[in-house]
Amino acid sequence: MKWSEMRKKYPDKFILICDLVEERISETQSKIMEGKILKVSHDGKEIREAYQQFKQKGIEVLYSLPTTSEEFIVENVPFKGILT
């Protein structure tokens, strides 16, 4: 489903999506164009828990906030740190 359709169908909800179709904007930014809806909820904690369960299974997922704009831009920030 296209992102614009998700926003219209589920305003003010958290949306967990997978199978993302992205448009590269820059080296670190992508615009989410569409995806498959896994879960919709008004409860952020519920969506975060579902997100963690899918990530533990190795499934690439992303969730939107109720305030996510019409242009869903994601920035990939490299993690720098010391692993112990």
N, CA, C and O atoms as a DFTB+ gen file, in Angstrom:
336 C
 N C O
     1  1       0.846      -1.170       0.000
     2  2       0.000       0.000       0.000
     3  2       0.893       1.235       0.000
     4  3       1.923       1.270       0.672
     5  1       0.494       2.224      -0.744
     6  2       1.277       3.462      -0.804
     7  2       1.197       4.195       0.535
     8  3       0.180       4.138       1.226
     9  1       2.292       4.889       0.894
    10  2       2.355       5.614       2.150
    11  2       1.228       6.645       2.245
    12  3       0.619       6.792       3.304
    13  1       0.947       7.350       1.168
    14  2      -0.103       8.371       1.191
    15  2      -1.465       7.748       1.512
    16  3      -2.281       8.366       2.197
    17  1      -1.714       6.537       1.024
    18  2      -2.965       5.840       1.312
    19  2      -3.028       5.402       2.774
    20  3      -4.084       5.469       3.402
    21  1      -1.888       4.951       3.314
    22  2      -1.841       4.556       4.731
    23  2      -2.195       5.737       5.626
    24  3      -2.973       5.604       6.571
    25  1      -1.609       6.902       5.313
    26  2      -1.855       8.115       6.113
    27  2      -3.329       8.490       6.098
    28  3      -3.886       8.887       7.122
    29  1      -3.956       8.365       4.937
    30  2      -5.378       8.715       4.828
    31  2      -6.266       7.702       5.545
    32  3      -7.247       8.072       6.189
    33  1      -5.915       6.424       5.428
    34  2      -6.731       5.359       6.020
    35  2      -6.568       5.278       7.535
    36  3      -7.520       4.948       8.243
    37  1      -5.363       5.579       8.042
    38  2      -5.075       5.455       9.468
    39  2      -4.488       6.751      10.037
    40  3      -3.342       6.761      10.487
    41  1      -5.257       7.840      10.020
    42  2      -4.733       9.085      10.602
    43  2      -4.592       8.947      12.112
    44  3      -5.388       8.260      12.752
    45  1      -3.602       9.585      12.671
    46  2      -3.385       9.592      14.122
    47  2      -3.166       8.205      14.721
    48  3      -3.541       7.957      15.867
    49  1      -2.562       7.303      13.952
    50  2      -2.256       5.955      14.439
    51  2      -0.776       5.648      14.224
    52  3      -0.114       6.250      13.379
    53  1      -0.281       4.704      15.004
    54  2       1.046       4.130      14.788
    55  2       0.867       3.018      13.758
    56  3      -0.077       2.234      13.850
    57  1       1.771       2.946      12.774
    58  2       1.664       1.933      11.717
    59  2       2.996       1.198      11.604
    60  3       4.039       1.818      11.395
    61  1       2.956      -0.124      11.744
    62  2       4.142      -0.973      11.591
    63  2       4.110      -1.548      10.180
    64  3       3.136      -2.190       9.787
    65  1       5.186      -1.312       9.416
    66  2       5.212      -1.754       8.021
    67  2       6.486      -2.529       7.686
    68  3       7.524      -2.364       8.328
    69  1       6.378      -3.373       6.667
    70  2       7.535      -4.126       6.158
    71  2       7.487      -4.102       4.634
    72  3       6.632      -3.434       4.053
    73  1       8.386      -4.817       3.989
    74  2       8.467      -4.865       2.523
    75  2       8.461      -3.445       1.944
    76  3       7.675      -3.115       1.056
    77  1       9.356      -2.631       2.474
    78  2       9.400      -1.213       2.114
    79  2       9.899      -0.984       0.697
    80  3      10.819      -1.650       0.222
    81  1       9.268      -0.026       0.040
    82  2       9.750       0.485      -1.235
    83  2      10.208       1.900      -0.937
    84  3       9.420       2.752      -0.525
    85  1      11.504       2.138      -1.152
    86  2      12.100       3.418      -0.800
    87  2      12.645       4.122      -2.033
    88  3      13.043       3.489      -3.011
    89  1      12.654       5.440      -1.961
    90  2      13.284       6.259      -2.992
    91  2      14.470       6.955      -2.338
    92  3      14.306       7.706      -1.377
    93  1      15.649       6.704      -2.857
    94  2      16.864       7.301      -2.296
    95  2      16.878       8.798      -2.575
    96  3      16.754       9.224      -3.724
    97  1      17.030       9.599      -1.514
    98  2      17.084      11.051      -1.637
    99  2      18.525      11.535      -1.591
   100  3      18.926      12.411      -2.357
   101  1      19.295      10.951      -0.681
   102  2      20.711      11.286      -0.543
   103  2      21.437      10.045      -0.063
   104  3      20.855       8.964       0.024
   105  1      22.697      10.206       0.245
   106  2      23.491       9.074       0.721
   107  2      22.932       8.482       2.012
   108  3      23.044       7.278       2.243
   109  1      22.332       9.322       2.852
   110  2      21.837       8.856       4.147
   111  2      20.322       8.939       4.309
   112  3      19.793       8.508       5.333
   113  1      19.618       9.479       3.325
   114  2      18.175       9.648       3.457
   115  2      17.400       8.913       2.373
   116  3      17.810       8.847       1.214
   117  1      16.253       8.357       2.796
   118  2      15.340       7.693       1.865
   119  2      13.918       8.139       2.168
   120  3      13.570       8.459       3.304
   121  1      13.114       8.150       1.123
   122  2      11.697       8.473       1.271
   123  2      10.919       7.170       1.144
   124  3      11.077       6.444       0.162
   125  1      10.080       6.869       2.131
   126  2       9.264       5.659       2.098
   127  2       8.098       5.894       1.147
   128  3       7.310       6.821       1.337
   129  1       7.993       5.063       0.138
   130  2       6.944       5.214      -0.872
   131  2       5.755       4.294      -0.595
   132  3       4.600       4.693      -0.740
   133  1       6.058       3.051      -0.193
   134  2       5.000       2.092       0.096
   135  2       5.537       0.937       0.913
   136  3       6.745       0.812       1.113
   137  1       4.633       0.095       1.384
   138  2       5.006      -1.063       2.178
   139  2       3.785      -1.889       2.531
   140  3       2.655      -1.555       2.174
   141  1       4.040      -2.962       3.231
   142  2       2.980      -3.868       3.676
   143  2       2.682      -3.566       5.145
   144  3       3.598      -3.537       5.967
   145  1       1.433      -3.345       5.474
   146  2       1.041      -3.045       6.849
   147  2       1.008      -4.334       7.661
   148  3       0.350      -5.303       7.280
   149  1       1.721      -4.336       8.779
   150  2       1.728      -5.477       9.692
   151  2       0.802      -5.258      10.880
   152  3       0.157      -6.190      11.361
   153  1       0.744      -4.007      11.348
   154  2      -0.059      -3.724      12.535
   155  2      -0.369      -2.242      12.582
   156  3       0.455      -1.414      12.192
   157  1      -1.557      -1.909      13.060
   158  2      -1.985      -0.528      13.257
   159  2      -2.534      -0.425      14.670
   160  3      -3.299      -1.282      15.113
   161  1      -2.139       0.632      15.375
   162  2      -2.588       0.789      16.759
   163  2      -2.533       2.252      17.176
   164  3      -1.810       3.056      16.588
   165  1      -3.299       2.573      18.185
   166  2      -3.210       3.900      18.806
   167  2      -2.204       3.880      19.957
   168  3      -1.867       4.926      20.513
   169  1      -1.724       2.673      20.313
   170  2      -0.821       2.469      21.450
   171  2       0.623       2.305      20.968
   172  3       0.970       1.292      20.361
   173  1       1.451       3.302      21.241
   174  2       2.849       3.260      20.832
   175  2       3.625       2.109      21.447
   176  3       4.495       1.531      20.795
   177  1       3.325       1.774      22.681
   178  2       4.023       0.674      23.360
   179  2       3.741      -0.651      22.650
   180  3       4.640      -1.475      22.484
   181  1       2.518      -0.845      22.242
   182  2       2.133      -2.067      21.536
   183  2       2.889      -2.183      20.203
   184  3       3.376      -3.258      19.853
   185  1       2.982      -1.086      19.476
   186  2       3.703      -1.080      18.199
   187  2       5.192      -1.316      18.415
   188  3       5.818      -2.054      17.654
   189  1       5.768      -0.694      19.447
   190  2       7.193      -0.882      19.736
   191  2       7.494      -2.343      20.080
   192  3       8.513      -2.881      19.647
   193  1       6.622      -2.984      20.848
   194  2       6.823      -4.390      21.193
   195  2       6.738      -5.283      19.953
   196  3       7.537      -6.205      19.793
   197  1       5.768      -5.008      19.079
   198  2       5.646      -5.774      17.830
   199  2       6.874      -5.547      16.949
   200  3       7.383      -6.480      16.327
   201  1       7.345      -4.297      16.903
   202  2       8.560      -3.950      16.143
   203  2       9.740      -4.786      16.637
   204  3      10.466      -5.368      15.831
   205  1       9.933      -4.847      17.943
   206  2      11.053      -5.601      18.504
   207  2      10.936      -7.092      18.205
   208  3      11.945      -7.749      17.949
   209  1       9.727      -7.631      18.234
   210  2       9.534      -9.050      17.928
   211  2       9.915      -9.366      16.488
   212  3      10.578     -10.370      16.226
   213  1       9.500      -8.518      15.558
   214  2       9.856      -8.738      14.156
   215  2      11.360      -8.588      13.945
   216  3      11.960      -9.381      13.220
   217  1      11.976      -7.585      14.567
   218  2      13.420      -7.373      14.427
   219  2      14.206      -8.578      14.965
   220  3      15.219      -8.966      14.383
   221  1      13.744      -9.162      16.064
   222  2      14.422     -10.335      16.633
   223  2      14.365     -11.520      15.674
   224  3      15.252     -12.373      15.685
   225  1      13.328     -11.573      14.851
   226  2      13.192     -12.646      13.862
   227  2      13.971     -12.338      12.586
   228  3      13.991     -13.145      11.657
   229  1      14.614     -11.166      12.542
   230  2      15.397     -10.776      11.378
   231  2      14.574     -10.153      10.260
   232  3      15.041     -10.046       9.126
   233  1      13.355      -9.745      10.573
   234  2      12.481      -9.121       9.572
   235  2      12.669      -7.612       9.630
   236  3      12.564      -7.007      10.697
   237  1      12.948      -7.007       8.481
   238  2      13.161      -5.563       8.396
   239  2      11.813      -4.848       8.461
   240  3      10.985      -4.982       7.560
   241  1      11.605      -4.100       9.520
   242  2      10.350      -3.377       9.725
   243  2      10.642      -1.933      10.109
   244  3      11.759      -1.579      10.486
   245  1       9.614      -1.121      10.004
   246  2       9.706       0.288      10.339
   247  2       8.335       0.703      10.851
   248  3       7.317       0.176      10.401
   249  1       8.302       1.639      11.782
   250  2       6.985       2.118      12.199
   251  2       6.917       3.629      12.094
   252  3       7.910       4.343      12.235
   253  1       5.700       4.080      11.839
   254  2       5.459       5.517      11.737
   255  2       4.742       5.981      12.991
   256  3       4.012       5.222      13.628
   257  1       4.961       7.225      13.327
   258  2       4.276       7.856      14.450
   259  2       3.022       8.540      13.932
   260  3       2.916       8.806      12.735
   261  1       2.070       8.831      14.809
   262  2       0.887       9.560      14.356
   263  2       1.233      10.915      13.733
   264  3       0.459      11.449      12.938
   265  1       2.380      11.462      14.089
   266  2       2.791      12.774      13.576
   267  2       3.696      12.688      12.346
   268  3       4.171      13.718      11.867
   269  1       3.946      11.477      11.821
   270  2       4.788      11.333      10.643
   271  2       4.138      12.072       9.471
   272  3       2.948      11.911       9.202
   273  1       4.931      12.871       8.789
   274  2       4.398      13.743       7.737
   275  2       4.027      12.978       6.472
   276  3       4.284      11.780       6.347
   277  1       3.415      13.705       5.535
   278  2       3.043      13.137       4.241
   279  2       4.259      12.578       3.516
   280  3       4.158      11.574       2.812
   281  1       5.408      13.226       3.687
   282  2       6.655      12.715       3.131
   283  2       7.400      11.993       4.248
   284  3       7.975      12.626       5.133
   285  1       7.385      10.684       4.201
   286  2       7.988       9.840       5.233
   287  2       9.471       9.686       4.885
   288  3       9.849       8.818       4.099
   289  1      10.299      10.539       5.481
   290  2      11.741      10.544       5.226
   291  2      12.456       9.829       6.369
   292  3      12.227      10.121       7.543
   293  1      13.321       8.892       6.005
   294  2      14.096       8.129       6.984
   295  2      15.567       8.460       6.785
   296  3      16.060       8.473       5.657
   297  1      16.265       8.727       7.883
   298  2      17.698       8.997       7.807
   299  2      18.453       7.865       8.472
   300  3      18.205       7.535       9.632
   301  1      19.375       7.274       7.732
   302  2      20.229       6.220       8.263
   303  2      21.484       6.865       8.826
   304  3      22.281       7.456       8.097
   305  1      21.642       6.739      10.135
   306  2      22.779       7.337      10.820
   307  2      23.715       6.207      11.237
   308  3      23.309       5.307      11.973
   309  1      24.964       6.245      10.775
   310  2      25.903       5.191      11.160
   311  2      26.144       5.209      12.663
   312  3      26.292       6.272      13.267
   313  1      26.181       4.030      13.254
   314  2      26.443       3.902      14.697
   315  2      27.943       3.865      14.917
   316  3      28.656       3.070      14.303
   317  1      28.409       4.728      15.793
   318  2      29.822       4.739      16.144
   319  2      29.917       4.587      17.644
   320  3      29.267       5.304      18.404
   321  1      30.731       3.648      18.051
   322  2      30.888       3.421      19.478
   323  2      31.818       2.259      19.735
   324  3      32.394       1.681      18.813
   325  1      31.953       1.934      20.988
   326  2      32.821       0.833      21.403
   327  2      31.948      -0.291      21.913
   328  3      31.140      -0.098      22.822
   329  1      32.108      -1.455      21.332
   330  2      31.380      -2.641      21.787
   331  2      32.226      -3.365      22.816
   332  3      33.419      -3.590      22.610
   333  1      31.614      -3.720      23.899
   334  2      32.351      -4.450      24.936
   335  2      31.772      -5.815      25.147
   336  3      32.265      -6.572      25.984
